[in-house]
Every structure is written in C-alpha cells, then in structure tokens.
Amino acid sequence: MNRREMLKLTGAAVAGTSLLGVQALAGETTGTAEAKKTSAGKKVLVIGAHPDDPETACGGTMMLLKQAGWEVVSVYMTRGQGGIEGKSHDEAAAIRTLEAEEACRLLDARPVFMTQIDGNTEINRQRYAEMRELIAAEKPDVVFTHWPIDSHPDHRVCSLLVYDAWRRLGYSFELFYFEVMSGMQTQLFSPTDYVDISSVTEQKRKACHCHVSQNMPWIYGDWHDGMERFRGLEFHCKYAEAFVHLRRSNSDIFP
C-alpha cells in the first residue's frame, strides 16, 4: 500500500466520526435544504460554567446547527461573578452578562443564565434539582457540556450536574462533552466526534471576542485557535471542534 492509498483509508476512517454531516449544514452541497427539513424542531443546549465557555468550546458547531434549522440555547451556570479583577461580584456579573448576550446575538443563540456563583459553585441536592429541572423544561435533543476531568472546579461541577440530569431524565437526550483550553484545563480528552468549522471560524472568533473582559486575544489566540487547528489536522480539515459522545444508542441524531 502506498502513501496515497494509506491517506485515503485514514481519511475515510476519520470521516466516519463526523458529528454533523457538516458539508451539507454549511451549504457546501445540495443537501442543505433537506438537512434543514430533517432538523426542524430539534434543540441543542450548550451548558458552560461561565460566560465564554460555550462559545469558545463549540461556537462553530452552534452556528452550523443553527444554519441547519436547530434551536440553539447557550446556558451559563454562573454569570462570571468572580471573573474580573477589581470588580465586585455584581459589577462583574453585569459586565459578563452583557458580553454573553452579545455573543449569543452573533451566534443566533438564546442565552439562559442559572444561579450559581463563579468560583463558589456547589454540588448538592438543590443544585442537582436545579440543573435537572432546567434541562427537563427545555426538552433538548442534544446537550453539550464540560468534560469532567478538568483543572477548573466550576467546570467539574457543571459536568457532574449535567451528567446526573442525563441519568435521572432517562437518557432522554444525547450527551456530548467539549474541551476548553486543553492541557491547561481540560485533561485526558480523546475525541470520538469532530465537526469541521472552517466555514464559520471567523464568525465564531467574533462571537468569542465579545467577551472583552476576559483577555480574549490571549485565551483564543494562545489556546482555542491552536486547538481548532490541531483538531482540524486530526480530522483532515483546516479548523475543527472535537467532542466525546457518551453514547446510549446507535441512532443517527444529526442530518
């Protein structure tokens, strides 16, 4: 087998892990209208611990799903109260809420804010119920959230609360984990699914840079841009987002 044949085989194997059938979603084939038709009424929740987590982790995937006809909801477990040095919790929350709302406007997503406090998140009976009730009320087809092995305690809390809701709601939605600042925060992340976001990378970057208070040129430039390029190399495209699917069925949930 020569090198060209090997690359073809490898590419076919990797393409089999595509999350979305993204070429059709991005309008690159004639399948776009059909993809939107089959996606009508579907909903995805992207649940992050802080404002900017959903956008940086899977903003490209959110945009592609929206293009395909999905309802996209960005859920923030906290309002980032502890995320601006020199600001009180109320001041930081007000600033970061506005930033998240502007990012959602660019992503065409609906923002939802929960009641936990950045840097002081909890896992207890009440917090389990809060997450479960929110997800039950939204009735999503798919949920994305943090990978549980993460250096940030708020990320771990968010992940475990979502996982508990998934179980207690009878596995009624498909659960995917995303990565953020892998190596520094997300640890031991081995993707099962990829999304080619090359067609929406610039729009994702603009949405992420709405989070002015978070030094996004450093966070995005030094971390997420490199992650997207690396996952793109794995998936044989320019830019990609990668996920771990905690699979409970073999059904094809995406167009």
GUROLUM-11627 format. One record per residue (C-alpha): chain; residue in three letters; x, y, z. Coordinates in nm, 3 decimals, m for minus. Example, Ala and Ser with C-alpha at 12.3 -4.5 7.8 and 13.67 -1.06 7.14 Angstrom:
BEGIN
<rodo chain="A" res="ALA" u="1.230" v="m0.450" w="0.780"/>
<rodo chain="A" res="SER" u="1.367" v="m0.106" w="0.714"/>
END
This chain:
BEGIN
<rodo chain="A" res="MET" u="0.000" v="0.000" w="0.000"/>
<rodo chain="A" res="ASN" u="0.146" v="0.336" w="m0.099"/>
<rodo chain="A" res="ARG" u="0.123" v="0.661" w="0.097"/>
<rodo chain="A" res="ARG" u="m0.165" v="0.799" w="m0.112"/>
<rodo chain="A" res="GLU" u="m0.377" v="0.488" w="m0.054"/>
<rodo chain="A" res="MET" u="m0.299" v="0.495" w="0.318"/>
<rodo chain="A" res="LEU" u="m0.410" v="0.859" w="0.344"/>
<rodo chain="A" res="LYS" u="m0.735" v="0.779" w="0.166"/>
<rodo chain="A" res="LEU" u="m0.811" v="0.495" w="0.405"/>
<rodo chain="A" res="THR" u="m0.721" v="0.706" w="0.707"/>
<rodo chain="A" res="GLY" u="m0.938" v="0.989" w="0.583"/>
<rodo chain="A" res="ALA" u="m1.234" v="0.757" w="0.537"/>
<rodo chain="A" res="ALA" u="m1.196" v="0.627" w="0.892"/>
<rodo chain="A" res="VAL" u="m1.179" v="0.975" w="1.040"/>
<rodo chain="A" res="ALA" u="m1.473" v="1.098" w="0.833"/>
<rodo chain="A" res="GLY" u="m1.683" v="0.825" w="0.990"/>
<rodo chain="A" res="THR" u="m1.662" v="1.011" w="1.322"/>
<rodo chain="A" res="SER" u="m1.814" v="1.332" w="1.182"/>
<rodo chain="A" res="LEU" u="m2.073" v="1.469" w="1.420"/>
<rodo chain="A" res="LEU" u="m2.295" v="1.658" w="1.181"/>
<rodo chain="A" res="GLY" u="m2.264" v="1.585" w="0.814"/>
<rodo chain="A" res="VAL" u="m2.121" v="1.933" w="0.818"/>
<rodo chain="A" res="GLN" u="m2.070" v="1.990" w="0.447"/>
<rodo chain="A" res="ALA" u="m2.445" v="1.989" w="0.396"/>
<rodo chain="A" res="LEU" u="m2.501" v="2.208" w="0.701"/>
<rodo chain="A" res="ALA" u="m2.251" v="2.465" w="0.582"/>
<rodo chain="A" res="GLY" u="m2.420" v="2.490" w="0.243"/>
<rodo chain="A" res="GLU" u="m2.134" v="2.324" w="0.058"/>
<rodo chain="A" res="THR" u="m2.358" v="2.063" w="m0.104"/>
<rodo chain="A" res="THR" u="m2.712" v="2.048" w="m0.235"/>
<rodo chain="A" res="GLY" u="m2.818" v="1.871" w="0.083"/>
<rodo chain="A" res="THR" u="m2.869" v="2.191" w="0.283"/>
<rodo chain="A" res="ALA" u="m3.245" v="2.225" w="0.232"/>
<rodo chain="A" res="GLU" u="m3.302" v="1.861" w="0.319"/>
<rodo chain="A" res="ALA" u="m3.079" v="1.893" w="0.627"/>
<rodo chain="A" res="LYS" u="m3.288" v="2.188" w="0.748"/>
<rodo chain="A" res="LYS" u="m3.609" v="1.996" w="0.684"/>
<rodo chain="A" res="THR" u="m3.499" v="1.696" w="0.890"/>
<rodo chain="A" res="SER" u="m3.365" v="1.922" w="1.167"/>
<rodo chain="A" res="ALA" u="m3.687" v="2.120" w="1.213"/>
<rodo chain="A" res="GLY" u="m3.789" v="2.127" w="1.577"/>
<rodo chain="A" res="LYS" u="m3.460" v="1.993" w="1.712"/>
<rodo chain="A" res="LYS" u="m3.294" v="2.170" w="2.003"/>
<rodo chain="A" res="VAL" u="m2.940" v="2.175" w="2.143"/>
<rodo chain="A" res="LEU" u="m2.832" v="2.306" w="2.483"/>
<rodo chain="A" res="VAL" u="m2.468" v="2.408" w="2.530"/>
<rodo chain="A" res="ILE" u="m2.412" v="2.426" w="2.905"/>
<rodo chain="A" res="GLY" u="m2.099" v="2.602" w="3.029"/>
<rodo chain="A" res="ALA" u="m1.982" v="2.701" w="3.373"/>
<rodo chain="A" res="HIS" u="m1.910" v="3.064" w="3.278"/>
<rodo chain="A" res="PRO" u="m1.987" v="3.319" w="3.010"/>
<rodo chain="A" res="ASP" u="m1.748" v="3.240" w="2.720"/>
<rodo chain="A" res="ASP" u="m1.727" v="2.862" w="2.784"/>
<rodo chain="A" res="PRO" u="m2.000" v="2.761" w="2.533"/>
<rodo chain="A" res="GLU" u="m1.871" v="3.000" w="2.267"/>
<rodo chain="A" res="THR" u="m1.504" v="2.908" w="2.287"/>
<rodo chain="A" res="ALA" u="m1.572" v="2.535" w="2.319"/>
<rodo chain="A" res="CYS" u="m1.823" v="2.484" w="2.041"/>
<rodo chain="A" res="GLY" u="m1.930" v="2.816" w="1.892"/>
<rodo chain="A" res="GLY" u="m1.866" v="2.682" w="1.543"/>
<rodo chain="A" res="THR" u="m2.085" v="2.379" w="1.598"/>
<rodo chain="A" res="MET" u="m2.357" v="2.601" w="1.744"/>
<rodo chain="A" res="MET" u="m2.356" v="2.815" w="1.431"/>
<rodo chain="A" res="LEU" u="m2.368" v="2.515" w="1.198"/>
<rodo chain="A" res="LEU" u="m2.657" v="2.362" w="1.388"/>
<rodo chain="A" res="LYS" u="m2.843" v="2.693" w="1.370"/>
<rodo chain="A" res="GLN" u="m2.785" v="2.704" w="0.994"/>
<rodo chain="A" res="ALA" u="m2.931" v="2.353" w="0.977"/>
<rodo chain="A" res="GLY" u="m3.254" v="2.461" w="1.146"/>
<rodo chain="A" res="TRP" u="m3.184" v="2.369" w="1.509"/>
<rodo chain="A" res="GLU" u="m3.285" v="2.583" w="1.805"/>
<rodo chain="A" res="VAL" u="m2.961" v="2.669" w="1.986"/>
<rodo chain="A" res="VAL" u="m2.960" v="2.758" w="2.356"/>
<rodo chain="A" res="SER" u="m2.647" v="2.873" w="2.539"/>
<rodo chain="A" res="VAL" u="m2.675" v="2.801" w="2.913"/>
<rodo chain="A" res="TYR" u="m2.442" v="2.971" w="3.162"/>
<rodo chain="A" res="MET" u="m2.428" v="2.807" w="3.505"/>
<rodo chain="A" res="THR" u="m2.284" v="3.131" w="3.653"/>
<rodo chain="A" res="ARG" u="m2.268" v="3.492" w="3.538"/>
<rodo chain="A" res="GLY" u="m1.889" v="3.506" w="3.580"/>
<rodo chain="A" res="GLN" u="m1.911" v="3.694" w="3.909"/>
<rodo chain="A" res="GLY" u="m1.551" v="3.621" w="4.007"/>
<rodo chain="A" res="GLY" u="m1.403" v="3.673" w="3.663"/>
<rodo chain="A" res="ILE" u="m1.295" v="4.040" w="3.657"/>
<rodo chain="A" res="GLU" u="m1.016" v="4.152" w="3.886"/>
<rodo chain="A" res="GLY" u="m1.103" v="4.464" w="4.084"/>
<rodo chain="A" res="LYS" u="m1.476" v="4.434" w="4.025"/>
<rodo chain="A" res="SER" u="m1.740" v="4.329" w="4.276"/>
<rodo chain="A" res="HIS" u="m1.946" v="4.021" w="4.203"/>
<rodo chain="A" res="ASP" u="m2.242" v="4.235" w="4.099"/>
<rodo chain="A" res="GLU" u="m2.031" v="4.456" w="3.874"/>
<rodo chain="A" res="ALA" u="m1.859" v="4.160" w="3.708"/>
<rodo chain="A" res="ALA" u="m2.188" v="3.976" w="3.662"/>
<rodo chain="A" res="ALA" u="m2.345" v="4.276" w="3.490"/>
<rodo chain="A" res="ILE" u="m2.049" v="4.316" w="3.251"/>
<rodo chain="A" res="ARG" u="m2.017" v="3.949" w="3.167"/>
<rodo chain="A" res="THR" u="m2.392" v="3.902" w="3.121"/>
<rodo chain="A" res="LEU" u="m2.394" v="4.175" w="2.856"/>
<rodo chain="A" res="GLU" u="m2.091" v="4.017" w="2.687"/>
<rodo chain="A" res="ALA" u="m2.260" v="3.677" w="2.678"/>
<rodo chain="A" res="GLU" u="m2.581" v="3.824" w="2.539"/>
<rodo chain="A" res="GLU" u="m2.387" v="3.997" w="2.260"/>
<rodo chain="A" res="ALA" u="m2.200" v="3.675" w="2.178"/>
<rodo chain="A" res="CYS" u="m2.532" v="3.490" w="2.161"/>
<rodo chain="A" res="ARG" u="m2.669" v="3.756" w="1.928"/>
<rodo chain="A" res="LEU" u="m2.381" v="3.689" w="1.687"/>
<rodo chain="A" res="LEU" u="m2.428" v="3.313" w="1.721"/>
<rodo chain="A" res="ASP" u="m2.807" v="3.346" w="1.688"/>
<rodo chain="A" res="ALA" u="m2.845" v="3.153" w="2.013"/>
<rodo chain="A" res="ARG" u="m3.080" v="3.208" w="2.306"/>
<rodo chain="A" res="PRO" u="m2.896" v="3.279" w="2.636"/>
<rodo chain="A" res="VAL" u="m3.012" v="3.125" w="2.964"/>
<rodo chain="A" res="PHE" u="m2.849" v="3.213" w="3.297"/>
<rodo chain="A" res="MET" u="m2.854" v="2.988" w="3.602"/>
<rodo chain="A" res="THR" u="m2.798" v="3.092" w="3.964"/>
<rodo chain="A" res="GLN" u="m2.462" v="2.955" w="4.073"/>
<rodo chain="A" res="ILE" u="m2.173" v="3.182" w="4.174"/>
<rodo chain="A" res="ASP" u="m1.847" v="3.185" w="3.980"/>
<rodo chain="A" res="GLY" u="m1.569" v="3.045" w="4.198"/>
<rodo chain="A" res="ASN" u="m1.812" v="2.915" w="4.459"/>
<rodo chain="A" res="THR" u="m2.016" v="2.657" w="4.269"/>
<rodo chain="A" res="GLU" u="m2.185" v="2.373" w="4.457"/>
<rodo chain="A" res="ILE" u="m2.292" v="2.015" w="4.416"/>
<rodo chain="A" res="ASN" u="m2.581" v="1.930" w="4.647"/>
<rodo chain="A" res="ARG" u="m2.941" v="1.814" w="4.633"/>
<rodo chain="A" res="GLN" u="m3.073" v="2.157" w="4.540"/>
<rodo chain="A" res="ARG" u="m2.818" v="2.212" w="4.262"/>
<rodo chain="A" res="TYR" u="m2.883" v="1.868" w="4.114"/>
<rodo chain="A" res="ALA" u="m3.254" v="1.954" w="4.106"/>
<rodo chain="A" res="GLU" u="m3.192" v="2.297" w="3.952"/>
<rodo chain="A" res="MET" u="m2.996" v="2.153" w="3.659"/>
<rodo chain="A" res="ARG" u="m3.237" v="1.865" w="3.610"/>
<rodo chain="A" res="GLU" u="m3.540" v="2.094" w="3.610"/>
<rodo chain="A" res="LEU" u="m3.384" v="2.335" w="3.360"/>
<rodo chain="A" res="ILE" u="m3.298" v="2.057" w="3.116"/>
<rodo chain="A" res="ALA" u="m3.636" v="1.889" w="3.161"/>
<rodo chain="A" res="ALA" u="m3.814" v="2.216" w="3.085"/>
<rodo chain="A" res="GLU" u="m3.609" v="2.278" w="2.770"/>
<rodo chain="A" res="LYS" u="m3.654" v="1.921" w="2.637"/>
<rodo chain="A" res="PRO" u="m3.332" v="1.916" w="2.428"/>
<rodo chain="A" res="ASP" u="m3.238" v="1.655" w="2.172"/>
<rodo chain="A" res="VAL" u="m2.867" v="1.712" w="2.241"/>
<rodo chain="A" res="VAL" u="m2.665" v="1.862" w="2.527"/>
<rodo chain="A" res="PHE" u="m2.300" v="1.969" w="2.517"/>
<rodo chain="A" res="THR" u="m2.110" v="2.036" w="2.839"/>
<rodo chain="A" res="HIS" u="m1.767" v="2.026" w="3.002"/>
<rodo chain="A" res="TRP" u="m1.551" v="1.714" w="3.010"/>
<rodo chain="A" res="PRO" u="m1.542" v="1.613" w="3.379"/>
<rodo chain="A" res="ILE" u="m1.163" v="1.580" w="3.411"/>
<rodo chain="A" res="ASP" u="m1.071" v="1.946" w="3.426"/>
<rodo chain="A" res="SER" u="m0.847" v="2.165" w="3.642"/>
<rodo chain="A" res="HIS" u="m1.121" v="2.424" w="3.695"/>
<rodo chain="A" res="PRO" u="m1.357" v="2.323" w="3.979"/>
<rodo chain="A" res="ASP" u="m1.653" v="2.508" w="3.826"/>
<rodo chain="A" res="HIS" u="m1.612" v="2.306" w="3.506"/>
<rodo chain="A" res="ARG" u="m1.615" v="1.981" w="3.703"/>
<rodo chain="A" res="VAL" u="m1.927" v="2.086" w="3.893"/>
<rodo chain="A" res="CYS" u="m2.110" v="2.177" w="3.573"/>
<rodo chain="A" res="SER" u="m2.016" v="1.848" w="3.408"/>
<rodo chain="A" res="LEU" u="m2.132" v="1.635" w="3.700"/>
<rodo chain="A" res="LEU" u="m2.462" v="1.818" w="3.738"/>
<rodo chain="A" res="VAL" u="m2.540" v="1.766" w="3.369"/>
<rodo chain="A" res="TYR" u="m2.437" v="1.400" w="3.385"/>
<rodo chain="A" res="ASP" u="m2.669" v="1.342" w="3.681"/>
<rodo chain="A" res="ALA" u="m2.956" v="1.509" w="3.493"/>
<rodo chain="A" res="TRP" u="m2.890" v="1.289" w="3.190"/>
<rodo chain="A" res="ARG" u="m2.924" v="0.977" w="3.401"/>
<rodo chain="A" res="ARG" u="m3.223" v="1.089" w="3.605"/>
<rodo chain="A" res="LEU" u="m3.410" v="1.205" w="3.295"/>
<rodo chain="A" res="GLY" u="m3.381" v="0.857" w="3.149"/>
<rodo chain="A" res="TYR" u="m3.109" v="0.936" w="2.891"/>
<rodo chain="A" res="SER" u="m3.368" v="1.139" w="2.703"/>
<rodo chain="A" res="PHE" u="m3.106" v="1.343" w="2.516"/>
<rodo chain="A" res="GLU" u="m2.770" v="1.273" w="2.356"/>
<rodo chain="A" res="LEU" u="m2.478" v="1.391" w="2.573"/>
<rodo chain="A" res="PHE" u="m2.153" v="1.529" w="2.432"/>
<rodo chain="A" res="TYR" u="m1.852" v="1.664" w="2.622"/>
<rodo chain="A" res="PHE" u="m1.646" v="1.956" w="2.490"/>
<rodo chain="A" res="GLU" u="m1.293" v="2.076" w="2.566"/>
<rodo chain="A" res="VAL" u="m1.168" v="2.415" w="2.683"/>
<rodo chain="A" res="MET" u="m0.801" v="2.518" w="2.694"/>
<rodo chain="A" res="SER" u="m0.695" v="2.154" w="2.673"/>
<rodo chain="A" res="GLY" u="m0.375" v="2.078" w="2.859"/>
<rodo chain="A" res="MET" u="m0.421" v="2.373" w="3.095"/>
<rodo chain="A" res="GLN" u="m0.782" v="2.297" w="3.191"/>
<rodo chain="A" res="THR" u="m0.938" v="2.000" w="3.008"/>
<rodo chain="A" res="GLN" u="m0.728" v="1.689" w="3.071"/>
<rodo chain="A" res="LEU" u="m0.701" v="1.346" w="2.902"/>
<rodo chain="A" res="PHE" u="m0.951" v="1.438" w="2.630"/>
<rodo chain="A" res="SER" u="m0.974" v="1.181" w="2.349"/>
<rodo chain="A" res="PRO" u="m1.243" v="1.282" w="2.095"/>
<rodo chain="A" res="THR" u="m1.497" v="1.047" w="1.944"/>
<rodo chain="A" res="ASP" u="m1.656" v="1.304" w="1.711"/>
<rodo chain="A" res="TYR" u="m1.539" v="1.603" w="1.510"/>
<rodo chain="A" res="VAL" u="m1.703" v="1.899" w="1.338"/>
<rodo chain="A" res="ASP" u="m1.536" v="2.086" w="1.051"/>
<rodo chain="A" res="ILE" u="m1.590" v="2.452" w="1.145"/>
<rodo chain="A" res="SER" u="m1.369" v="2.601" w="0.873"/>
<rodo chain="A" res="SER" u="m1.662" v="2.781" w="0.710"/>
<rodo chain="A" res="VAL" u="m1.764" v="2.962" w="1.030"/>
<rodo chain="A" res="THR" u="m1.432" v="3.013" w="1.211"/>
<rodo chain="A" res="GLU" u="m1.427" v="3.389" w="1.161"/>
<rodo chain="A" res="GLN" u="m1.783" v="3.428" w="1.288"/>
<rodo chain="A" res="LYS" u="m1.701" v="3.214" w="1.592"/>
<rodo chain="A" res="ARG" u="m1.395" v="3.425" w="1.663"/>
<rodo chain="A" res="LYS" u="m1.601" v="3.744" w="1.654"/>
<rodo chain="A" res="ALA" u="m1.853" v="3.595" w="1.899"/>
<rodo chain="A" res="CYS" u="m1.577" v="3.487" w="2.137"/>
<rodo chain="A" res="HIS" u="m1.418" v="3.833" w="2.125"/>
<rodo chain="A" res="CYS" u="m1.741" v="3.980" w="2.261"/>
<rodo chain="A" res="HIS" u="m1.601" v="3.870" w="2.598"/>
<rodo chain="A" res="VAL" u="m1.377" v="4.175" w="2.620"/>
<rodo chain="A" res="SER" u="m1.328" v="4.145" w="2.996"/>
<rodo chain="A" res="GLN" u="m1.164" v="3.802" w="2.961"/>
<rodo chain="A" res="ASN" u="m0.849" v="3.895" w="2.766"/>
<rodo chain="A" res="MET" u="m0.984" v="3.700" w="2.471"/>
<rodo chain="A" res="PRO" u="m0.688" v="3.774" w="2.240"/>
<rodo chain="A" res="TRP" u="m0.477" v="3.562" w="2.477"/>
<rodo chain="A" res="ILE" u="m0.736" v="3.294" w="2.555"/>
<rodo chain="A" res="TYR" u="m0.843" v="3.249" w="2.195"/>
<rodo chain="A" res="GLY" u="m0.512" v="3.322" w="2.029"/>
<rodo chain="A" res="ASP" u="m0.291" v="3.111" w="2.254"/>
<rodo chain="A" res="TRP" u="m0.536" v="2.828" w="2.324"/>
<rodo chain="A" res="HIS" u="m0.850" v="2.786" w="2.119"/>
<rodo chain="A" res="ASP" u="m0.706" v="2.878" w="1.782"/>
<rodo chain="A" res="GLY" u="m0.435" v="2.615" w="1.831"/>
<rodo chain="A" res="MET" u="m0.690" v="2.358" w="1.947"/>
<rodo chain="A" res="GLU" u="m0.907" v="2.419" w="1.640"/>
<rodo chain="A" res="ARG" u="m0.607" v="2.384" w="1.409"/>
<rodo chain="A" res="PHE" u="m0.491" v="2.067" w="1.583"/>
<rodo chain="A" res="ARG" u="m0.836" v="1.907" w="1.573"/>
<rodo chain="A" res="GLY" u="m0.852" v="2.011" w="1.209"/>
<rodo chain="A" res="LEU" u="m0.529" v="1.822" w="1.143"/>
<rodo chain="A" res="GLU" u="m0.681" v="1.516" w="1.307"/>
<rodo chain="A" res="PHE" u="m0.997" v="1.549" w="1.100"/>
<rodo chain="A" res="HIS" u="m0.821" v="1.644" w="0.776"/>
<rodo chain="A" res="CYS" u="m0.962" v="1.996" w="0.751"/>
<rodo chain="A" res="LYS" u="m0.842" v="2.344" w="0.843"/>
<rodo chain="A" res="TYR" u="m1.034" v="2.401" w="1.168"/>
<rodo chain="A" res="ALA" u="m1.242" v="2.160" w="1.376"/>
<rodo chain="A" res="GLU" u="m1.410" v="2.125" w="1.712"/>
<rodo chain="A" res="ALA" u="m1.393" v="1.789" w="1.886"/>
<rodo chain="A" res="PHE" u="m1.621" v="1.611" w="2.130"/>
<rodo chain="A" res="VAL" u="m1.666" v="1.296" w="2.333"/>
<rodo chain="A" res="HIS" u="m2.007" v="1.136" w="2.279"/>
<rodo chain="A" res="LEU" u="m2.134" v="0.947" w="2.581"/>
<rodo chain="A" res="ARG" u="m2.337" v="0.722" w="2.358"/>
<rodo chain="A" res="ARG" u="m2.651" v="0.537" w="2.466"/>
<rodo chain="A" res="SER" u="m2.784" v="0.449" w="2.120"/>
<rodo chain="A" res="ASN" u="m2.669" v="0.396" w="1.765"/>
<rodo chain="A" res="SER" u="m2.931" v="0.626" w="1.615"/>
<rodo chain="A" res="ASP" u="m2.825" v="0.896" w="1.371"/>
<rodo chain="A" res="ILE" u="m2.932" v="1.210" w="1.553"/>
<rodo chain="A" res="PHE" u="m2.783" v="1.464" w="1.315"/>
<rodo chain="A" res="PRO" u="m2.860" v="1.524" w="0.947"/>
END
